[in-house]
Each structure stands twice: as C-alpha cells, then as structure tokens.
C-alpha cells in the first residue's frame, strides 16, 4: 500500500501516474485531495468544471462530483479502462481522502516528483479545494 500526499501536486500529472500504478496492481491511498493543483487560468478552469457539474444529475446523465476527493477519483477513473474487468479491479484499489484520516496519520506519505508544482513557470493555477467550494461543495 502506498500513501500519496496530493499537496501541491498537479492533478492531471498525479492522476496519470496513479492510474498506471493502479493498473500494475498497486494499492494507493491519496490524502489531502483538497490541496491538489489544477494548472491554468482560474476563470477558465472554473467555467470548465461548472459546465461539467451542470451537465448531468445523480438521476440522469453524467454525474460530475463537487467534492475534491471525488473529483480526484473521477479524474483517475478517466485514465483507466473502468468498464473492463482490469479497470474495475484497479479502481477498487484506490482510496482518496480529504485531509489525513486518523488511521493513516502514522504512515509515511510519498509524493510524485513529476507532478510537483515547481514544474509550473507561472502562477496561473487553482487549488482544488477552492474550486470545489466555488462549485457549491460543503466539504
């Protein structure tokens, strides 16, 4: 089992790395999901995610979550073949948390070097927790 701290990690780069590790059979738990970073301008990022949320509902259409832990999970789900048996099994090995749960507080958290925020040369980014609150989440 691997514990990954999502603080100051770019969401897409982290998700692609986690997806490939899940498909290799690794069990992964991600903590501090609300501190992940989405690169790009804040206004365009919010508009894109607002369209995702408004597109469907829980009853009909594609449901897109508002909570940061579920957004991270949905992003990773898009990078694995979630309709096939291997993808479903890989997706079951993923757990995402807001903050640090008590049972994982003693664990040593690792990071994904390729997804670190220092790779960005600009200050155009959005913290996932802020985006989630703006979308209407009450996490």
Helices and strands as residue ranges (DSSP letters): E 2-5, H 11-23, E 28-31, G 33-35, E 37-39, H 42-55, H 68-77, H 85-92, E 94-96, G 102-104, G 113-115, G 117-119, E 125-127, H 128-135
